[in-house]
């Protein structure tokens, strides 16, 4: 079995390399030779000894040892034997325990002796320490079987994702990070109250520099020790599932940190990285050579490890643009070795876990990102629509006088939307590095900014596509996100900010309970523009209809107030306003349509019917078809 697994690893087909490489607690039968003093005969006694088997893949290494606090870091005590010509070293050390510190010491291809952390370590020393730590990952008792039995990839289900950075969501308490379990204590009731269906946590594999947010890692199997050990993370996911909350892991397979104790020039050669002009990424980190088969196995196994052992419901693959194109630039051409890796990754994960989502963070126009492998696609389930995000935020930043000249920034997304399974993100990337927060991006004065945020969030939920909102967006925070600070929860004391939270909660509830907003949303038959050419007024309207669920969405993008405004309809009948962003409970002026409205004939833009509505400045409304007239 080990030979087959090693072969699969070497040819880039392995998704469970973590079961072989690294440090594994096990019990071995050891045969000891004992001489009987009376008879002088040799007896062989079998005894069972508990300990740890270490296995290392380092093809160009020699004179390899395991060093640790258990042998006083003595390089002569625990030598490793080369057990395969491909470069696998192994040794068994008895009587070891959880949390022991260790590294590998060996001579590399340059003739230098180096100390390296274990690439397959399950746990690591808290930064700035650089050691690996022993941890037995077996034996956690799960309680989430009911959730897993009903888990799916959510194509026809609501998926509203709350993206968060674990360390700064609640912040430090008494100068220390909260553990995974402690964060769960606060996070579960909040996510449930707000109506989000999933959370997405920014990378929680081991990384040395806080400012990289986990995107430049050193330990791709090692649970981030800032918040606890692997079983504490298992408990975190288990409790989320028991509460009915899905958990998505952000994972960065493009690059890794340059720190010398980790993967960089691991055995003296470029074992993990490119050895040419593509060695360094645009971020100054080292780029994985995704054309190398052992690297493919290493990364596929890492993602599968978090699915197998931690029950994550999805993997968000970071920086796919830098995978499909060299340096993320289309003009440099497709990186065929990397796209083959992505196809292999998605195919294998979906084969083993048909209910787990694979999500691409991709800013390119690369064709077929979410198309199935059998049709020549990359095989992702969803793709971030970063074009929608950029166009939308630019539009909401415009002076209303000029919006009519950029009308297409709203209409363009629906021209391409049904070509992929898109996810609409308002993510962490938009609220850092001087870009301003979501509310700061809005045009106008204080009141106008809040009105436009309410409109924007209603547009996010009305537009087809799964939803993603970064923590703090729901608070209308003025301050950019800082990984060292807690979210500004004190804003909840101010009615304007608390009202935005309520608006997000109510939009989530409508989104979850109305099939028209999530069922078959990648089928264009269920979407129809009602008002798309009205650039002079900058008023938009569309409908979404699935079975008995029929909703009409209307958006006023200007400060103009209308006591009576005609919006075209395709269906004659009675409509009830189920949401209006201008209600006072959301911080508005309360200019809403209270009674049910009945359509009449001859609507604008050639529609057979119309609905005459009251429309406040910057208001966004949702109407539900109730029944036919009469």
C-alpha positions as CSV (number, residue, x, y, z in Angstrom):
1,X,0.0,0.0,0.0
2,X,2.8,2.4,0.9
3,X,4.5,1.7,-2.4
4,X,1.3,2.5,-4.4
5,X,0.8,5.7,-2.4
6,X,4.4,6.7,-3.0
7,X,4.1,6.0,-6.7
8,X,0.9,8.1,-6.9
9,X,2.7,10.9,-5.0
10,X,5.6,10.9,-7.4
11,X,3.4,10.9,-10.5
12,X,1.1,13.7,-9.2
13,X,-2.0,11.6,-8.6
14,X,-2.0,11.5,-4.8
15,X,-4.6,13.2,-2.5
16,X,-3.7,11.5,0.8
17,X,0.1,11.9,1.0
18,X,-0.5,13.1,4.6
19,X,-1.2,9.5,5.6
20,X,2.4,8.5,4.7
21,X,4.7,11.6,5.1
22,X,5.2,13.6,8.2
23,X,5.1,12.4,11.8
24,X,2.6,9.8,12.7
25,X,1.8,8.3,16.1
26,X,1.6,4.5,15.9
27,X,2.4,1.3,17.8
28,X,5.0,-1.0,16.5
29,X,6.0,-4.5,17.4
30,X,9.7,-4.6,18.2
31,X,11.7,-7.8,18.4
32,X,14.3,-7.8,21.1
33,X,17.0,-10.4,21.5
34,X,17.4,-11.6,25.1
35,X,20.1,-14.1,26.3
36,X,19.0,-16.6,29.0
37,X,21.7,-16.5,31.7
38,X,21.3,-20.1,32.6
39,X,21.1,-21.7,29.2
40,X,23.0,-19.0,27.3
41,X,20.4,-19.4,24.6
42,X,19.0,-16.5,22.6
43,X,15.4,-15.7,22.9
44,X,13.4,-13.3,20.7
45,X,10.8,-11.3,22.6
46,X,8.1,-9.3,20.8
47,X,7.0,-6.1,22.6
48,X,4.7,-3.3,21.4
49,X,6.1,0.1,21.6
50,X,4.2,3.4,21.1
51,X,6.1,6.2,19.3
52,X,6.2,8.2,16.1
53,X,7.2,7.3,12.6
54,X,8.9,10.2,10.7
55,X,9.0,10.2,6.9
56,X,10.6,12.9,4.8
57,X,10.7,13.4,1.0
58,X,14.0,15.2,0.2
59,X,15.6,13.7,-3.0
60,X,18.9,15.5,-2.8
61,X,19.4,15.3,1.0
62,X,21.9,13.1,2.8
63,X,22.9,12.4,6.4
64,X,19.4,13.0,7.6
65,X,18.4,13.2,11.3
66,X,15.4,14.0,13.3
67,X,16.3,16.6,16.0
68,X,14.0,17.8,18.8
69,X,13.6,18.5,22.4
70,X,13.2,14.8,23.0
71,X,16.9,14.2,22.0
72,X,18.3,17.5,23.2
73,X,18.7,18.5,19.5
74,X,21.5,16.0,19.1
75,X,22.0,15.3,15.3
76,X,23.6,11.9,16.1
77,X,20.8,10.3,18.1
78,X,18.0,9.7,15.6
79,X,19.4,9.2,12.1
80,X,16.9,8.5,9.3
81,X,17.3,5.7,6.8
82,X,16.8,6.2,3.1
83,X,14.1,3.7,2.2
84,X,13.5,4.5,-1.4
85,X,15.7,5.8,-4.3
86,X,13.2,8.6,-5.0
87,X,14.4,10.3,-1.8
88,X,12.2,9.1,1.1
89,X,13.8,8.9,4.6
90,X,12.3,7.2,7.6
91,X,12.8,6.5,11.2
92,X,10.7,5.4,14.3
93,X,11.3,7.0,17.6
94,X,9.6,5.4,20.7
95,X,7.9,7.1,23.6
96,X,7.2,10.5,22.1
97,X,4.3,12.7,23.1
98,X,2.0,15.5,21.7
99,X,3.5,18.9,21.4
100,X,7.2,17.8,21.2
101,X,9.3,20.2,19.1
102,X,11.2,18.8,16.1
103,X,12.9,19.6,12.8
104,X,14.9,17.7,10.2
105,X,18.6,18.2,10.0
106,X,20.4,17.1,6.8
107,X,23.1,18.0,4.3
108,X,21.5,19.6,1.2
109,X,22.5,19.5,-2.4
110,X,24.9,22.5,-1.9
111,X,26.8,20.6,0.8
112,X,25.3,22.7,3.6
113,X,23.8,21.4,6.8
114,X,20.4,22.8,7.3
115,X,17.5,22.5,9.8
116,X,14.1,22.4,8.2
117,X,10.5,22.3,9.5
118,X,8.5,19.3,8.4
119,X,6.5,20.1,5.2
120,X,3.8,17.7,6.4
121,X,3.7,18.8,10.0
122,X,0.2,18.8,11.5
123,X,1.1,21.5,14.1
124,X,3.8,24.2,14.5
125,X,5.5,26.3,17.1
126,X,3.8,29.7,17.7
127,X,5.5,32.4,15.7
128,X,8.2,33.7,15.7
129,X,9.3,30.1,16.6
130,X,9.9,27.9,13.5
131,X,9.8,24.3,14.8
132,X,7.3,21.7,13.9
133,X,5.4,20.1,16.8
134,X,4.1,16.5,17.2
135,X,0.4,16.1,17.2
136,X,-1.8,13.0,17.0
137,X,-4.7,14.0,14.8
138,X,-6.6,10.7,15.2
139,X,-9.5,10.1,17.5
140,X,-11.7,13.3,17.4
141,X,-15.3,12.4,18.1
142,X,-17.5,14.2,15.6
143,X,-21.2,15.2,16.1
144,X,-22.0,16.6,12.6
145,X,-23.3,13.5,10.8
146,X,-26.8,15.0,10.3
147,X,-25.3,18.1,8.7
148,X,-22.9,16.0,6.4
149,X,-25.7,13.7,5.3
150,X,-27.5,16.8,3.9
151,X,-24.5,18.6,2.6
152,X,-24.4,19.7,-1.1
153,X,-22.6,22.0,-3.4
154,X,-25.6,24.4,-3.1
155,X,-26.4,25.0,-6.7
156,X,-30.1,25.3,-6.0
157,X,-29.7,26.4,-2.4
158,X,-29.1,29.7,-0.8
159,X,-25.5,30.5,0.0
160,X,-24.7,33.7,1.8
161,X,-21.1,33.7,3.0
162,X,-19.6,35.7,5.8
163,X,-15.9,36.0,5.2
164,X,-13.8,36.6,8.3
165,X,-10.3,36.7,9.7
166,X,-10.4,34.7,12.9
167,X,-7.9,36.8,14.9
168,X,-9.5,40.2,14.3
169,X,-13.2,39.4,14.2
170,X,-13.5,39.6,18.0
171,X,-9.9,40.7,18.6
172,X,-7.6,39.8,21.5
173,X,-8.8,39.4,25.0
174,X,-6.4,40.2,27.8
175,X,-3.6,40.5,25.2
176,X,-4.1,37.0,23.8
177,X,-5.8,35.5,20.8
178,X,-9.0,33.7,21.4
179,X,-8.9,30.0,20.7
180,X,-10.9,28.3,17.9
181,X,-13.5,27.2,20.4
182,X,-13.7,30.6,22.1
183,X,-14.3,32.3,18.8
184,X,-17.0,29.8,18.0
185,X,-18.8,30.8,21.3
186,X,-19.3,34.3,19.9
187,X,-19.4,33.6,16.2
188,X,-22.2,30.9,16.1
189,X,-25.0,33.0,17.6
190,X,-23.9,36.1,15.6
191,X,-23.9,34.2,12.2
192,X,-27.2,32.6,13.0
193,X,-28.8,35.9,14.0
194,X,-27.5,37.6,10.8
195,X,-28.9,34.8,8.6
196,X,-25.6,33.8,6.8
197,X,-25.6,30.2,5.6
198,X,-21.8,29.8,5.5
199,X,-18.6,31.3,6.8
200,X,-15.4,31.5,4.9
201,X,-12.2,31.8,7.0
202,X,-9.1,33.4,5.7
203,X,-6.1,30.9,5.6
204,X,-5.4,29.2,8.8
205,X,-2.4,27.1,7.8
206,X,0.8,28.1,9.6
207,X,2.3,31.5,8.4
208,X,5.0,33.6,10.0
209,X,4.0,37.2,9.1
210,X,0.7,38.5,10.5
211,X,0.5,41.0,7.6
212,X,0.3,38.3,5.0
213,X,-3.1,37.2,6.5
214,X,-2.1,33.6,5.9
215,X,-1.6,33.9,2.1
216,X,2.1,33.3,2.4
217,X,2.4,30.1,4.4
218,X,5.2,27.9,5.7
219,X,3.2,24.9,6.8
220,X,0.4,23.8,4.4
221,X,-0.8,21.0,6.7
222,X,-0.2,22.7,9.9
223,X,-3.1,24.3,11.7
224,X,-2.4,27.9,12.6
225,X,-1.1,27.8,16.2
226,X,-2.3,31.4,16.9
227,X,-5.7,30.0,17.8
228,X,-5.0,26.5,19.0
229,X,-4.3,23.0,18.0
230,X,-5.8,20.7,15.2
231,X,-8.5,19.2,17.5
232,X,-9.6,22.7,18.6
233,X,-10.1,23.5,14.9
234,X,-12.0,20.3,14.4
235,X,-14.2,21.3,17.4
236,X,-14.8,24.7,15.7
237,X,-16.0,23.2,12.5
238,X,-18.0,20.5,14.3
239,X,-19.9,23.1,16.3
240,X,-20.5,25.2,13.2
241,X,-22.1,22.2,11.5
242,X,-24.2,21.4,14.5
243,X,-25.6,24.9,14.3
244,X,-26.3,24.4,10.6
245,X,-23.5,26.7,9.4
246,X,-21.2,25.6,6.5
247,X,-17.5,26.4,6.7
248,X,-15.3,27.3,3.7
249,X,-11.5,27.4,3.9
250,X,-9.5,29.9,2.0
251,X,-6.4,28.2,0.6
252,X,-3.4,29.7,-1.4
253,X,-1.7,27.0,-3.6
254,X,0.1,29.6,-5.8
255,X,3.0,30.7,-3.6
256,X,4.7,30.3,-0.2
257,X,6.8,32.2,2.2
258,X,10.5,32.7,1.5
259,X,11.5,31.8,5.1
260,X,14.6,29.6,5.1
261,X,13.3,27.1,7.7
262,X,10.4,26.1,5.5
263,X,9.9,25.1,1.8
264,X,12.3,27.5,0.2
265,X,15.2,25.5,-1.5
266,X,14.1,22.7,0.7
267,X,16.8,20.1,-0.1
268,X,19.2,22.6,-1.7
269,X,17.3,22.5,-5.0
270,X,14.1,24.2,-6.1
271,X,12.1,21.2,-4.9
272,X,8.8,23.1,-4.6
273,X,9.4,26.3,-6.5
274,X,10.3,27.1,-10.1
275,X,14.0,27.2,-10.9
276,X,13.6,29.8,-13.7
277,X,12.4,33.4,-14.2
278,X,9.0,32.4,-12.7
279,X,10.5,31.6,-9.3
280,X,9.2,34.7,-7.5
281,X,5.6,35.8,-7.4
282,X,4.4,39.4,-7.8
283,X,4.1,39.5,-4.0
284,X,7.8,38.6,-3.5
285,X,7.0,35.1,-2.3
286,X,8.1,31.9,-4.0
287,X,5.8,30.3,-6.6
288,X,4.9,26.7,-6.5
289,X,6.0,24.9,-9.7
290,X,2.6,23.4,-10.4
291,X,4.0,21.5,-13.3
292,X,5.9,19.2,-11.0
293,X,4.1,16.0,-10.1
294,X,5.2,15.8,-6.4
295,X,4.2,19.4,-5.9
296,X,0.8,18.7,-7.3
297,X,0.4,15.7,-4.9
298,X,1.6,17.9,-2.0
299,X,-1.0,20.6,-2.6
300,X,-3.9,18.3,-3.6
301,X,-3.3,16.3,-0.5
302,X,-3.1,19.4,1.7
303,X,-6.5,20.6,0.6
304,X,-8.0,17.1,0.9
305,X,-6.5,16.8,4.4
306,X,-8.5,19.7,5.6
307,X,-11.7,18.2,4.0
308,X,-11.0,14.7,5.4
309,X,-9.9,15.6,8.9
310,X,-11.6,18.9,9.5
311,X,-14.9,18.4,7.5
312,X,-14.6,21.7,5.6
313,X,-17.5,22.2,3.1
314,X,-15.5,24.0,0.5
315,X,-12.1,25.3,-0.6
316,X,-11.7,28.8,-2.0
317,X,-8.6,28.7,-4.2
318,X,-6.8,32.0,-4.0
319,X,-5.3,33.8,-7.0
320,X,-6.4,31.6,-9.8
321,X,-5.4,34.3,-12.3
322,X,-1.8,33.6,-11.3
323,X,-2.4,29.9,-11.9
324,X,-4.0,30.0,-15.4
325,X,-1.7,32.8,-16.7
326,X,2.0,33.3,-16.1
327,X,2.2,36.1,-13.5
328,X,-1.5,36.5,-13.8
329,X,-1.1,38.3,-17.1
330,X,-3.0,37.0,-20.1
331,X,-0.4,38.5,-22.5
332,X,2.1,36.0,-21.0
333,X,0.0,33.1,-22.1
334,X,-1.6,30.1,-20.3
335,X,0.5,28.1,-17.8
336,X,-0.5,24.7,-19.1
337,X,1.2,22.8,-16.3
338,X,-0.8,24.8,-13.7
339,X,-4.1,24.5,-15.5
340,X,-3.6,20.8,-15.7
341,X,-3.0,20.8,-11.9
342,X,-6.3,22.7,-11.3
343,X,-8.2,20.2,-13.5
344,X,-6.6,17.3,-11.6
345,X,-7.3,18.9,-8.2
346,X,-11.0,19.6,-8.9
347,X,-11.6,16.2,-10.5
348,X,-10.1,14.3,-7.7
349,X,-11.7,16.3,-4.9
350,X,-15.1,16.0,-6.5
351,X,-14.6,12.3,-7.1
352,X,-13.8,11.7,-3.4
353,X,-16.1,14.4,-2.0
354,X,-19.0,15.0,-4.4
355,X,-20.7,17.3,-1.9
356,X,-17.7,19.7,-1.3
357,X,-17.4,23.0,-3.2
358,X,-14.4,24.2,-5.1
359,X,-14.4,28.0,-5.5
360,X,-12.1,30.1,-7.7
361,X,-11.0,33.6,-6.8
362,X,-10.3,34.6,-10.4
363,X,-10.1,38.0,-12.0
364,X,-9.5,36.7,-15.6
365,X,-11.8,36.1,-18.6
366,X,-10.3,32.6,-18.9
367,X,-13.0,30.4,-20.5
368,X,-14.7,27.6,-18.7
369,X,-13.5,28.1,-15.1
370,X,-16.8,26.6,-13.8
371,X,-17.4,24.3,-16.8
372,X,-17.2,20.6,-15.9
373,X,-14.0,18.7,-16.8
374,X,-15.7,16.5,-19.3
375,X,-16.6,19.6,-21.3
376,X,-13.0,21.0,-21.2
377,X,-13.5,23.3,-18.3
378,X,-11.4,23.8,-15.1
379,X,-14.0,22.1,-13.0
380,X,-14.6,24.7,-10.3
381,X,-18.2,25.0,-8.9
382,X,-18.1,28.7,-8.5
383,X,-16.0,31.7,-9.6
384,X,-15.8,35.1,-7.9
385,X,-17.2,37.8,-10.2
386,X,-14.6,40.4,-9.6
387,X,-15.7,42.3,-12.7
388,X,-19.1,42.8,-11.2
389,X,-17.5,43.9,-8.0
390,X,-15.3,46.5,-9.7
391,X,-18.0,47.9,-12.0
392,X,-20.5,48.0,-9.2
393,X,-18.3,49.9,-6.7
394,X,-17.2,52.4,-9.4
395,X,-20.8,53.0,-10.3
396,X,-21.9,53.6,-6.7
397,X,-19.0,56.1,-6.3
398,X,-20.2,58.3,-9.1
399,X,-22.0,61.6,-8.7
400,X,-25.6,60.8,-9.8
401,X,-25.3,63.5,-12.5
402,X,-22.8,61.4,-14.3
403,X,-24.3,57.9,-13.7
404,X,-26.2,58.0,-16.9
405,X,-22.9,58.0,-18.8
406,X,-21.8,54.8,-17.0
407,X,-25.2,53.1,-17.2
408,X,-23.5,49.9,-18.6
409,X,-21.6,49.4,-15.3
410,X,-24.8,48.0,-13.9
411,X,-26.2,46.3,-17.1
412,X,-23.0,44.7,-18.3
413,X,-22.8,41.9,-15.7
414,X,-26.0,40.3,-17.0
415,X,-24.5,40.1,-20.5
416,X,-22.0,37.5,-19.4
417,X,-23.4,36.2,-16.0
418,X,-24.8,33.0,-17.3
419,X,-21.5,31.9,-18.9
420,X,-20.1,30.8,-15.4
421,X,-21.4,30.0,-12.0
422,X,-20.6,33.3,-10.4
423,X,-20.3,34.3,-6.8
424,X,-20.7,38.0,-5.9
425,X,-17.9,39.2,-3.5
426,X,-17.6,42.2,-1.4
427,X,-14.4,40.8,0.2
428,X,-11.5,41.8,2.4
429,X,-9.5,42.9,-0.6
430,X,-11.8,45.9,-1.0
431,X,-11.4,47.3,2.5
432,X,-7.6,47.5,2.9
433,X,-4.5,49.2,1.6
434,X,-6.1,52.7,1.3
435,X,-9.0,51.6,-0.8
436,X,-11.5,52.7,1.8
437,X,-14.3,50.7,3.3
438,X,-17.6,50.0,1.5
439,X,-19.4,53.0,3.0
440,X,-16.4,55.2,2.3
441,X,-16.5,54.2,-1.4
442,X,-20.1,55.6,-1.7
443,X,-20.8,59.0,-3.3
444,X,-22.0,61.9,-1.2
445,X,-22.4,63.2,2.3
446,X,-23.1,61.2,5.5
447,X,-26.8,60.5,4.8
448,X,-26.2,59.7,1.1
449,X,-23.5,57.2,1.9
450,X,-25.8,55.3,4.2
451,X,-28.6,55.4,1.6
452,X,-26.3,54.1,-1.1
453,X,-24.9,51.3,1.1
454,X,-28.5,50.2,1.7
455,X,-29.1,50.3,-2.0
456,X,-25.9,48.4,-2.8
457,X,-26.6,45.6,-0.4
458,X,-30.1,45.2,-1.8
459,X,-28.6,45.1,-5.3
460,X,-26.1,42.4,-4.1
461,X,-28.9,40.2,-2.9
462,X,-31.2,40.9,-5.8
463,X,-28.6,40.1,-8.5
464,X,-28.2,36.4,-9.4
465,X,-25.2,34.6,-7.9
466,X,-24.1,33.4,-4.5
467,X,-23.2,36.1,-2.0
468,X,-20.1,36.9,0.0
469,X,-19.7,39.8,2.5
470,X,-16.5,40.5,4.5
471,X,-16.8,41.0,8.2
472,X,-17.4,44.7,9.1
473,X,-19.3,45.5,5.9
474,X,-22.5,44.8,7.8
475,X,-21.5,47.4,10.4
476,X,-20.9,50.1,7.7
477,X,-17.5,50.5,9.3
478,X,-15.6,53.7,8.4
479,X,-12.2,52.3,9.3
480,X,-10.3,50.0,7.0
481,X,-9.8,46.5,8.3
482,X,-6.7,46.0,10.3
483,X,-5.6,42.4,11.2
484,X,-4.3,43.6,14.6
485,X,-7.6,45.2,15.7
486,X,-11.0,43.9,16.5
487,X,-14.0,44.9,14.4
488,X,-15.5,48.2,15.6
489,X,-18.4,46.6,17.4
490,X,-19.1,49.8,19.3
491,X,-20.7,51.0,16.1
492,X,-23.7,48.9,16.9
493,X,-24.6,51.5,19.6
494,X,-25.3,54.0,16.8
495,X,-28.7,53.6,15.1
496,X,-27.4,54.3,11.6
497,X,-24.8,51.5,11.8
498,X,-27.1,49.1,13.7
499,X,-29.7,49.6,11.0
500,X,-27.3,48.4,8.3
501,X,-26.9,45.2,10.3
502,X,-30.6,44.8,10.5
503,X,-30.9,45.4,6.7
504,X,-28.3,42.7,6.0
505,X,-30.1,40.3,8.3
506,X,-33.5,40.9,6.6
507,X,-32.0,40.5,3.2
508,X,-30.5,37.2,4.2
509,X,-33.8,36.0,5.5
510,X,-35.6,37.0,2.2
511,X,-32.8,35.4,0.2
512,X,-33.1,32.1,2.1
513,X,-36.9,31.9,2.0
514,X,-37.6,33.0,-1.6
515,X,-36.8,30.3,-4.1
516,X,-36.7,32.9,-6.9
517,X,-33.5,34.3,-5.3
518,X,-31.5,31.1,-5.2
519,X,-33.1,28.2,-7.0
520,X,-31.7,27.6,-10.5
521,X,-30.2,31.1,-10.4
522,X,-27.7,30.1,-13.2
523,X,-30.6,29.5,-15.6
524,X,-31.3,32.7,-17.6
525,X,-34.9,31.6,-18.0
526,X,-35.6,32.8,-14.5
527,X,-34.2,36.3,-14.9
528,X,-35.7,39.2,-16.9
529,X,-34.9,42.9,-17.3
530,X,-37.9,45.1,-16.7
531,X,-36.2,48.5,-17.0
532,X,-32.8,48.4,-18.5
533,X,-32.5,51.4,-20.9
534,X,-33.6,54.2,-18.6
535,X,-30.2,55.9,-18.3
536,X,-31.6,59.4,-17.9
537,X,-33.4,58.6,-14.7
538,X,-30.8,55.9,-13.6
539,X,-33.6,53.6,-12.5
540,X,-33.2,49.9,-12.9
541,X,-35.7,47.1,-12.5
542,X,-35.7,43.3,-13.1
543,X,-37.7,40.3,-12.1
544,X,-36.8,36.8,-10.9
545,X,-39.3,34.0,-11.1
546,X,-39.3,30.4,-10.1
547,X,-42.6,28.6,-9.7
548,X,-44.8,30.5,-7.3
549,X,-41.9,32.7,-6.2
550,X,-42.0,35.8,-8.4
551,X,-40.1,38.9,-7.2
552,X,-39.6,42.4,-8.8
553,X,-36.5,44.4,-7.8
554,X,-36.5,48.2,-8.4
555,X,-33.5,50.5,-7.8
556,X,-33.4,54.3,-7.8
557,X,-29.7,55.4,-8.2
558,X,-30.3,59.1,-7.8
559,X,-31.5,61.6,-5.1
560,X,-34.8,62.2,-7.0
561,X,-38.0,61.5,-5.1
562,X,-41.0,60.2,-7.0
563,X,-44.5,60.0,-5.6
564,X,-45.5,58.0,-8.6
565,X,-43.1,56.2,-10.9
566,X,-44.1,53.6,-13.5
567,X,-42.1,50.4,-13.8
568,X,-42.8,47.9,-16.6
569,X,-44.1,44.4,-15.8
570,X,-44.6,41.2,-17.7
571,X,-47.3,39.9,-15.5
572,X,-50.6,41.4,-14.6
573,X,-51.6,41.2,-11.0
574,X,-51.2,42.3,-7.4
575,X,-47.8,43.0,-5.9
576,X,-46.8,43.4,-2.3
577,X,-43.7,45.4,-1.2
578,X,-41.7,43.0,1.1
579,X,-38.6,45.1,1.4
580,X,-37.8,48.8,1.1
581,X,-34.3,50.1,1.9
582,X,-35.8,53.5,2.8
583,X,-37.7,52.2,5.8
584,X,-36.9,53.9,9.1
585,X,-35.8,50.6,10.7
586,X,-33.0,50.7,8.2
587,X,-32.2,54.3,8.8
588,X,-34.3,55.7,5.9
589,X,-37.0,58.4,5.6
590,X,-39.9,55.8,5.6
591,X,-41.1,56.6,2.1
592,X,-42.3,53.1,1.3
593,X,-45.3,51.5,-0.3
594,X,-47.5,50.2,2.5
595,X,-50.5,48.7,0.7
596,X,-50.5,46.1,-2.0
597,X,-50.3,47.6,-5.5
598,X,-52.2,46.5,-8.5
599,X,-50.7,46.6,-12.0
600,X,-52.2,48.4,-15.0
601,X,-51.7,48.2,-18.7
602,X,-49.1,49.7,-21.0
603,X,-45.8,49.8,-19.2
604,X,-42.6,51.7,-20.2
605,X,-39.9,50.1,-22.4
606,X,-42.6,48.1,-24.2
607,X,-43.8,46.0,-21.3
608,X,-47.4,45.0,-21.4
609,X,-48.1,46.1,-17.8
610,X,-46.8,48.5,-15.2
611,X,-46.6,49.1,-11.5
612,X,-46.8,52.6,-10.2
613,X,-44.7,53.0,-7.1
614,X,-43.6,55.6,-4.6
615,X,-39.8,55.8,-4.8
616,X,-37.5,57.6,-2.3
617,X,-34.1,58.9,-3.1
618,X,-31.6,56.0,-3.6
619,X,-34.3,53.6,-2.6
620,X,-34.2,49.9,-3.4
621,X,-37.4,47.9,-3.3
622,X,-38.5,44.3,-3.6
623,X,-42.1,43.4,-4.6
624,X,-43.6,40.0,-4.4
625,X,-46.3,38.9,-6.9
626,X,-49.3,37.9,-4.7
627,X,-52.1,37.0,-7.2
628,X,-54.0,37.9,-10.3
629,X,-56.3,40.9,-10.3
630,X,-59.8,40.3,-9.2
